[in-house]
Amino acid sequence: MSALTTDLDLKVPVIAAPMAGGASTPALVVAAARVGGLGFLAAGYKTPQALSDQMDTMRTEESRSVSMFLPPTRYLSTPPPSEPMPRRFR
């Protein structure tokens, strides 16, 4: 295995990349973790509550991660949510 998979303590060289738009689901993240890989949940277009709910479904897995990006406001068709990010995500 590579230095990256060794550094991440992965059992298999599987990294499920985050894919915004629906392909990256909690089920995919959990599946990657269960075979010894690392799964990422895409969070860029989710509300804080939706992200929190999805993270709760993954909480028991050892190998999980969340990928978050914040596009510049000028590119958003709707303004970002006004609700604050839950404390555990800051």
C-alpha positions as CSV (number, residue, x, y, z in Angstrom):
1,M,0.0,0.0,0.0
2,S,1.0,3.6,-0.5
3,A,2.2,6.0,2.1
4,L,-1.1,7.8,2.0
5,T,-3.1,4.7,2.8
6,T,-0.6,3.8,5.5
7,D,-0.8,7.3,7.0
8,L,-4.6,7.1,7.0
9,D,-4.5,3.6,8.6
10,L,-6.6,2.2,5.9
11,K,-6.9,-1.6,5.5
12,V,-7.6,-1.4,1.7
13,P,-6.6,1.4,-0.8
14,V,-10.2,2.5,-1.2
15,I,-11.2,6.2,-1.0
16,A,-14.7,7.1,-1.9
17,A,-14.4,10.7,-3.1
18,P,-17.1,13.3,-2.3
19,M,-19.4,13.9,-5.2
20,A,-21.8,16.8,-4.8
21,G,-25.2,16.4,-6.4
22,G,-26.2,13.1,-4.8
23,A,-23.7,10.4,-5.7
24,S,-22.0,10.7,-2.3
25,T,-24.4,9.3,0.2
26,P,-24.1,8.1,3.8
27,A,-24.5,4.6,2.5
28,L,-21.5,4.9,0.2
29,V,-19.4,6.4,3.0
30,V,-20.4,3.6,5.4
31,A,-19.7,0.9,2.7
32,A,-16.2,2.3,2.1
33,A,-15.5,2.3,5.8
34,R,-16.8,-1.2,6.3
35,V,-14.3,-2.7,3.8
36,G,-11.4,-0.8,5.5
37,G,-11.4,2.3,3.2
38,L,-12.2,6.0,3.7
39,G,-15.5,7.5,2.6
40,F,-16.2,11.2,2.2
41,L,-19.6,12.8,2.4
42,A,-20.1,15.8,0.1
43,A,-21.6,18.6,2.1
44,G,-21.3,21.7,-0.1
45,Y,-25.0,22.2,-1.0
46,K,-26.6,20.8,2.2
47,T,-28.2,22.8,4.9
48,P,-26.6,22.4,8.4
49,Q,-29.6,20.3,9.5
50,A,-29.4,18.0,6.5
51,L,-25.6,17.5,7.0
52,S,-26.2,16.9,10.7
53,D,-28.9,14.3,10.0
54,Q,-26.6,12.5,7.4
55,M,-23.6,12.5,9.8
56,D,-25.7,11.0,12.5
57,T,-26.3,8.0,10.3
58,M,-22.5,7.5,9.9
59,R,-21.5,8.2,13.4
60,T,-20.8,4.6,14.4
61,E,-18.3,4.0,11.6
62,E,-14.6,4.4,12.2
63,S,-13.4,5.7,8.9
64,R,-15.5,8.7,7.6
65,S,-15.0,12.2,6.6
66,V,-16.9,15.2,5.3
67,S,-15.9,17.4,2.4
68,M,-17.2,20.9,2.5
69,F,-16.8,23.7,0.1
70,L,-18.4,27.1,0.1
71,P,-18.9,28.6,-3.3
72,P,-18.7,32.4,-3.6
73,T,-22.1,33.9,-2.9
74,R,-22.3,35.4,-6.4
75,Y,-22.5,31.9,-7.8
76,L,-25.4,30.7,-5.7
77,S,-28.9,30.8,-7.1
78,T,-30.2,31.1,-3.6
79,P,-28.6,32.7,-0.6
80,P,-26.8,30.4,1.9
81,P,-28.8,29.2,4.8
82,S,-29.0,31.8,7.6
83,E,-29.1,29.1,10.4
84,P,-25.7,28.7,12.1
85,M,-23.6,25.6,11.6
86,P,-24.1,23.2,14.5
87,R,-21.4,23.6,17.1
88,R,-19.9,20.1,16.5
89,F,-19.1,21.0,12.9
90,R,-17.1,24.2,13.7
